[in-house]
Amino acid sequence: MTISSTVGGFILTDEKDESRYTLTRDGKLVSVLDYRDDGRTVALTRAFTVPTFRGNGYAGKVVEGAVADIESRGDRKVDAVCWYVSEWFAAHPEHARLLRSR
């Protein structure tokens, strides 16, 4: 199952069968955020931006979109496994309530 939404000119897609969020623009893949969902916690495991698109904040956009999607569902916590996702949460403490307690 695939669910898409538009985020600031980009298309954010939750590719559930692939366990990843993708960010595309003009039909081109820009950034990917891999995850594992155990039904209670979504572990965000790897953020990746296609090398030709790096340096434009696209990894931040895919993380922001994924966090908004998870938050809107209201039934999961987030485990920030990826270093980039951890840094994103540190820079956005308003979303800290979503983080899984350790």
N, C-alpha and C positions, 0 to 999 in steps of 0.2 A: 504494500500500500504506500502511496506517495501523496503527501499533502504539501501544497505550495502556497506561499503568500508573497506579496510585494512589499519590499522594504527599501524605501528611498531609491527607486529606480532599478533595484536588484530583485531577483527572484530567489527567495529562500525556500528550499524544499527539504522536507523531512522524508528521506528515503528509508522508511522503516525496515524494508526487507534487506537493505544494505547496512543498517544501523549507522546512518550518517546524515548530517545536514549538509546541503550544498548551497553555495551562493553563486548565481550566474548573472551575467549581464550581456545583453545582445546575443543570447544563445551560447556564450562561452563560459566554461567553468572557471571561476575565479578563486574560490576557497572552499575547503571541506572541513567539517568537524565530525570526527568519529565518536561514537558513544556505545555504551553497553547499558541496557535497561533491564533491571531485574524485577520490575513491578513496584518497587518502593523507592529505588534510587537510580538516577541516571548518572553513570560515570562518564564524564567528558574526557576522552582519552587522548585525542590528538587533533590539534588544529594545524592546518596546512594551507598555504597559499601557493598557487601556481607561480613559479619563479618570475615569469614576465610581469606579474601583477603585484609583486611584493613592494612594500614601502608605501602603500596607499591606505592602510587601515582596514583592509578587507577581512582579515582574520578577526578583528574586533567586531566587524559587522555580523559575521556568521555566528560568533559567540553571543553577541547581543540578541540576535534573532532567536537562537536556540534557547537562551535563558528566558526570553519573553514567552516563547511557546511552552516551555516546561512550567513556568509560573502560571500561565493562563489555565493549564490543566488542573493545578492545585493539588495534585495527589502524589507528587514525587519530590524528593530532595535531590540535590546535586552533589556529586563527588568530583571535585576538580582535580583529576589525575594529571592532566597535561599542565606543564609549567606555565604556558601562555594563559590558559584558563584561570589558573591560580592568580596570576598577576592581574588579569582582567577583574576578578572579584575583589582583589585588594584595591584596585582603582575605582571600584563601584560598590562601596560598602552598603549602599541602599538595597542591594540584593543579597546581602550576607545571610538573611533569614532562610534562604533556600539551601544553604550549604548543610550537608550532612554533618552531624556532630561526631567527633572521633573520640 
